[in-house]
Amino acid sequence: MEENRRKFLKVAGASAVGLSVAPVMKAHAIGEYFMPASQTGKHENALIGKHWAMVIDISKLTEDINEKITEACHSAHNVPELENKKHEIKWIWEEHFEHAFTDQRNSYIPDSAKHSPVLVLCNHCVNPPCVKACPTKATFKRDDGIVLMDFHRCIGCRFCMAACPYGSRSFNLEDPRNGLEDRKPKNPQFPTRMKGVVEKCNFCAERLAVGQMPLCAEVSEGAIVFGDLEDPESEVRSILAKSFTIRRKPALGTEPSVYYIVGGGDHA
């Protein structure tokens, strides 16, 4: 009886080791090519900020630049192109000025701004109502001001979408992989999502983690500037000190971290 017991424990122990080693080996193999979006460990080149913010110069946005920015963002984050427009997923997109800034009643805003296509995205608010509305903490705000999504925690209740006054969140009504060519991600380094979860812009947190600026700023030809709002020497602070800027729906008290230059400027 004792001999049978020892054999059982030996086999069980070997099985346990196998089960524990397999995920580690898999994680190691994946780590050679992938950087999980939820990665929290600090890379030696990681960009560190106290309050990340963005400045967009409306006068520098054109249809071509907007398309270039949107394509770069959506490709990098495997945002699907679905045939049913009612199921559209978007992280950054184009809006008319009057739709983006519904509370602007200034008749003297330059025509160059008023009739320019405006890019909108998640505002990464200082006081994000989406975070307060989420019952599972699937949406949360980091210490550096970036509002992120944990796709695995999202239960699809869409309370965050109802709470967001900017329409910055999209819900996957169908499997988003259906909108990817051959159902394969354009960027294997960023995870695809599943049906029933919410997604949105993440200020390219995965790029900041390895020392790279957000892709939209990188390809914008100077129309978008990104930096630390708490750093008095940062470019965003310099721009805000010298240019007239507006934010979307400031009266709501959400304190958006995305600013827009109206009328053009020399620093964006």
PELIN-V383949 format. One record per helix or strand of 3 or more residues. SS is the DSSP state (2 for helix, 1 for strand). FROM is the first residue (numbers start at 1). LEN is the number of residues. If there is no record, write none. Layout:
ss = {SS/SS}
from = {FROM/FROM}
len = {LEN/LEN}
This chain:
ss = {2/1/2/2/2/1/2/2/1/2/1/1/2/2/2/2/2/1/2/2/1}
from = {2/52/58/63/85/92/97/111/117/129/139/147/159/176/181/205/215/224/235/250/258}
len = {30/6/3/14/3/5/4/4/5/5/3/3/5/4/3/4/4/5/8/3/4}
